[in-house]
Amino acid sequence: MKKITIAIDGYSSCGKSTLAKALAVKLKYKYVDTGAMYRCTTLHLMRCNIIKHNEPINHLDVINELDNIHITFKYNAALQFSEVYLNNENVEKEIRQMAVSENVSKVSAIKEVRHKMIVLQKQMGKNKGIVMEGRDIGTVVFPDADLKLFMTADIEVRVKRRYDELLSKGTHITYDEVKKNLVERDYDDTHRKENPLIKANDAIILDNSDLNPQQQLDFVLRLIEDLKLISEE
């Protein structure tokens, strides 16, 4: 069976991970959440006190610490997706906290950070059979991906999804705080100098404001079938 590369880009909290995980399970592909890699880096820098509350980030300190950051993914059979590990520690839950979310866009804008992550990402997908999601997958990491999707959703829909997710995990936060964070991340992601979030020219837009997870999965599976991207060799 021919294997393909699927690149999924889009805004925060628009369902990229949900779709990517479901596709990976359905196709029996590897799944990589590149956002988790930047979150791991951010978490490590916070632990090292390189990132301090309301203080500018010293880029030289970040660069000097990069060699001490080791990120891997390990498959969790029970969850049916790969969880992210920072220096052999499972940090899948910790990296989703608001404190990390508030700093990750600034870290991901640093040239040397992006270079390191992109090298790792390219290695992960060199043999295809992968679903990778992030913000520059179809434009930078895999510009020749067989299928490129650009996901978006109404801002209020995205805020409610993120707010509900955080509440379910016991995080005490207001709706307005979540909205402020998402709006700021959208701006940072689309305006950063290094590989900003943009739609690849050949990417297919998927607005899932009114779609549930099964509907968006069915949409992409139909795309793959219609485009005849996977066929018997």
N, C-alpha and C positions, 0 to 999 in steps of 0.2 A: 504494500500500500504506500503510495506516495505521501510523504510528510511535507507539511507546509509551515510557514512562519506567519503567525497572526499577531499584528501590532495593534494595541488598543491605547489610544491617547484620549485625554479629556480633562475636564475640570474636576475639582475636589467634590466628593460626595455625589457623583452622578452615576454610580453603579458600576464603575469599571471593574472593581474586584469581584463583585457578585457575578458579573457576566464572564469574566476571564476564568474564574474558578469552575463555573458550570461548563464552559467550553472545554477546558482541560480534562475534566472528568469524562465528558461525553466522547471526546476524541482520543482519550488516553494519552494526552500530551503533558509535557512539563508546564508548570505555571510559575511565573515569576512576577512578583509585585515590586517593581523598581522603586516605587514610592517608599516601600518598607526599607529599602537600602539607604535612602537619604534620611529616613527617620532613625535608623540605627546609628548612622553617623552623628546625627543631632543629639541623640540620647547619650552617646559616648562623650561628646564634647561637653554636654551638660554635667555629666558625672565628673569630668576632669576640671570642672569650673572654668572652662574656656568660654562657655556661654553663660553669661550672668544676666539676671533679670534687669531689663531696661538699660543695658549697657551695650555699646557697639561691639561687634565681634572682631577680634584681632585676627586678620586673615593669616598672618605669619604663624601664629600659634596653631591655627587649624591645620595648615600645611605640614607643620612639624609633627603633628600628631597622627597624620593619615596612615603611616606605616604600622601603627598600633591598633588599627581598626580592621578586623577580619570578619567578613559577613558571609554566611552560608545559609542554604535552605535545606531543610530536612523534611521528608515526606511524612505526614501524619496520617496513617491509614484510617483512623477513626473519623477524622475530619475530612479526609479525601483531598487534602491540599498540602502544599509545602509551607512549613512555618519558618520564620526567619530567626537566625541565631547570630548574636553579637559576641564574638570571642568565645564561642561554644556555649553561650547562655541563651536559652529561649526567651526572647523579649517581645514575642508577638503581641502580647497584651499591653506591655508597658509603653511601647512606641506609639500606641493609639491615644495616649493621654493628651489633654489640651495643652499642657506645657510644651510638649514636643511639637504639636501642631502649630503653636505660635512662633516657633523658631525655624521650622524645617525649610520654609521657602528661602529664608536668608542664607542658610547653609547650602542649599542646592544651587544657589546663584554663584557660588565660588568656583571659579574656573577649574582649579586643581581637584576639587571634590568631584565635579562632573566628569572630568577626564578619567579619574580612577573608577568611578561607577560604570561609565560607558565601556571601558575596557573589559570589566568583569561581565557586563551584560552581553557583549558581543561573544565572549567565550561561552557563556551559558547557552546561546542559541546557534552555535556554529553548525550543529547537525540537524537543525530544523526540528519539527515536532514539538513546537513550543508556542505557548500563548503568553505574551509579555505585555504588561500594561504600565502606563506611566504618563509622561508629558512630552517626551521627545523620541518615542520609540519609532514611529513611522517616518520621522524627519531626519533623525540622527543615528540612532542605534541600528535600525534595520530599514534603511530607505528603499530596499528592494524586497520588502516583505510581500508575501503572496496576497495577503488581505490586510488592509488598513482600515481601522474604524476610528472615528472621532466622536466621542460621546459628550453629550451635553444634556442639560435639563433646566427647567425654570428655577431661578435662585431660591424661591420660597419652598419649592419641593425639595431642593437639595438641603436647605437649612433644616427642614423638618426631619429629613432622614438622618442627618448627622446628630441633631438634638435628641431624637428618639434613641439612636444608637448609644450615645453617651449616657443617657438616663438609665438605659437597660444595664449598663456596666457600673452603675452606682456613682457616676460622676455628677457632682452638684454644679450646675451651670445654668445660665438663663438662655432663653431663645435668642435674645438680642446679642449676647456674647458670642454665640455660635455664628450668627449672621455676620457680625463684625469680622470674625476670624476668616470666614469663607470669602467675604468681599476683599479683604486684604490679601489673602492668598491668591485669589484670581488675578489681582493687580500685579502682585510680585511675579507670578508665574508667566504672565503674558508680557511683562515689561523688562524682565531681566536681560542682561546683555548676552549671557551664555545660554544658547539653545532655548529660547523662550517657547512657551506653549503656543503652537500654531497648528492649524489643520494642514496636513500634507495635501498637495494638489490632487492626489489620486485616492484620498481617504473618503470613505463613505460615512456621512453624518448619521448618527443614531441619537435622536432626541427621545429619551425615555421618560419624559415628564408624566406621561399617561400610560406607561407600560409597566406591567409587573415583571418580576424576574423570568418567569417562564415565557412570557410573550417576547421579551428581548432575546432570549436564547433561541426561540423558534425562528425569529427574524434572521439571526445570523446564520443559523443552520441552513435556512432556505437560500441565503446568499451564497454560501459555500457550494450548495448543490447547483444553483442556477449558474454560477460562474465556473462550475466544473473544476474547482480547485483541487479536489481530492479524487483520484481515480486509481484504478488498479494498474500497476505497472506491468 
